[in-house]
């Protein structure tokens, strides 16, 4: 281990991921960049995750375990931040895994000191490790500064924190918004980017995002699903205040959140239970469609038309489309 290199704190929130946890942590332990502080935050997991964390920490001095009462993803990450001592900070979700050189690649890109954030690409894989979506990568590193960095943030940047390397001094006292299940990463990222003058983007996949198996046609709907609307509305407030040139993007996200909620209610067949919320969403969609129309994809425009003008048929059409997609993806594996 080269202890002259900056310490990277890697925060891993852990909850009900027993089948995936060891593979995730091993992928971090095996990094070519060895000067790591691996913080496993057991978020009150009811399975054996806490015990697995303790065993892993026992056999590697770089691993430490934080046990806490269940508070959700943001609370677990905040617990990790509160004990992190590294000059640099990364995040890995405990059901995913990373390439052996991810943190070395991010470290090389974040220096010199003018770079405040390093980003790599991610692969979408199934539980067997097979690619779900294949694309070509250039392997190039591109730096963006000033307005170009903000533009990249809004146009193309993956809004998760798990494929990035942050500077502790720029995080400061920042925290993830707790009690949310949608948008917490992007809210954190928007706040962080206010302190960043330059970012480095590596067009190479180093993070493996695992899609767990399960039918995409099966759906439930709960009050938690409405959190997407609250989060996107909060994000819009931040954008209006700190990124006024990019409000049109936030308007689109707020519109998309309502599309998603109406879709969720329709797929779950719970129209009566959520009729007020659905009505509010449809009214919002009607009122705001003219403002966002030009920024929507053909698929989103079609879904809007179906939701507004063919609401009775919409659930059947969308279920059929999802079943076809699932069948097609299954035949491509």
Helices and strands as residue ranges (DSSP letters): E 8-14, H 18-29, E 36-43, H 49-58, E 63-68, H 73-83, E 88-91, E 97-98, H 102-110, E 117-126, E 141-145, H 147-155, E 164-167, H 168-171, H 184-193, E 198-211, G 223-226, H 227-242, G 244-246, H 247-268, H 275-292, G 293-295, H 298-309, H 311-332
